[in-house]
Amino acid sequence: MIRRIYDWTMARASHPHAMWYLAAVAFIEASVFPIPPDVLMIPMILARPWAAWRIALVATLSSVAGGCLGYLIGYGFMDAIGRPVLDFYGKADDFNTLAARFNQMGGWAVLIAGVTPFPYKVITIFAGATNLSPVLFLGVSFIARALRFFVVAGLLWKFGEPIKTFIERWLGPLFTIFVILLIGGFYLLKYL
């Protein structure tokens, strides 16, 4: 099933209305869809490098808007919608433990999920379910998603097709290392 969804998504990258498909995929990926917007972004930018920044902006704004839907699912529809989504990603059993710790990390959790391969949708639902400050959620979501999508767009704009494999294989782990170093740096500043 995931493969069919992936193939369908990839086919939309060359469609005349690809930008609308990107907006839709980025929106629903932030709350329930399993395929990340990068799957559409990469071929779209390779085909139209001059539109890289607009593509990244559409992905960012749509993803943050979709994150708001995930927040609302967690806030108002956790039992009806949120739990099945968390069950699908294997995170429902950990919810109570994670919810208690989540608000301690708050913005950091949103930042981590927004730029790393960790499913952003899980954090958007957690943020709503644990009543994380909506202003904090929106601000950090925008920063995280913009960082992720504009870095991808910038690399593809600058280097083209040769960087594609690097992005697909290494960008997620590099973002994860970056976030770990960033948090570690703040931790050292706080306790030294």
PyMOL commands that set and color helices and strands:
alter all, ss='L'
color gray80, all
select helices_A, chain A and resi 2-14+18-29+38-47+49-76+78-88+95-105+107-115+120-129+134-159+161-191
alter helices_A, ss='H'
color red, helices_A
deselect
rebuild
show_as cartoon
